[in-house]
Amino acid sequence: GERTLAQYMEAKLWQPLGAEFDAQWLIDSDGMELALGGLNVSLRDYARFGQLFLQQGQWQGQQLIPADWVARSTTPHAPHLMPGRDNLLSNKPYGYAYLWWTPEQPYGNDFFAAGIYNQYIYINPLKSLVIVKTTANPHFNKRPAYYKSTYVDLFQTVAKSIN
């Protein structure tokens, strides 16, 4: 039968990942999930999701997301979405794929998800590292590019410090 996006995600990802808490998704006036964002999740469950992408879609021996889709979804393909190019989705020249960003100066094939109010899931495959940051920064809209570059620099500094 028909399932909502939330029901599909629960069955295909949330349950297999062993999520600790229920997630909440913002919905539009028709009751449909806002697939572009608005997914409210605990820090630990965001970390599980990041770990799933670090492991190329595999979780405890199960391929939850095809590895080739993980690669495509985290790699910009169109010229105007490559790192180092100013694009309309960012005030900084980050690369962009399927809701994942790539730094202007990549380190270790890193990529990240950036949510409103400075929430991040940073993944660095070279260092086998996932960093999750949740927050509700009231100044987010005043300087979004500044905050994004500051946090990406911080995450990369942490990654570089790992032996």
Number of C-alpha atoms within 10 A of each C-alpha: 2 6 8 11 13 17 12 12 13 16 11 13 17 20 12 13 20 11 19 13 12 12 16 13 16 14 14 9 6 6 9 13 18 13 12 9 14 14 15 13 17 16 18 13 19 21 20 20 21 24 23 21 22 21 17 19 20 18 19 10 6 10 13 17 17 11 15 10 13 18 14 12 17 22 20 20 13 10 9 15 21 21 20 15 15 15 16 10 11 15 14 19 22 24 29 26 18 14 13 17 24 26 23 16 15 15 17 14 15 24 25 23 18 18 17 15 16 19 18 23 22 28 26 22 19 13 17 13 17 23 18 21 16 16 12 10 12 9 11 15 12 9 10 17 14 12 17 21 17 11 16 22 14 12 23 19 12 13 23 14 8 9 5
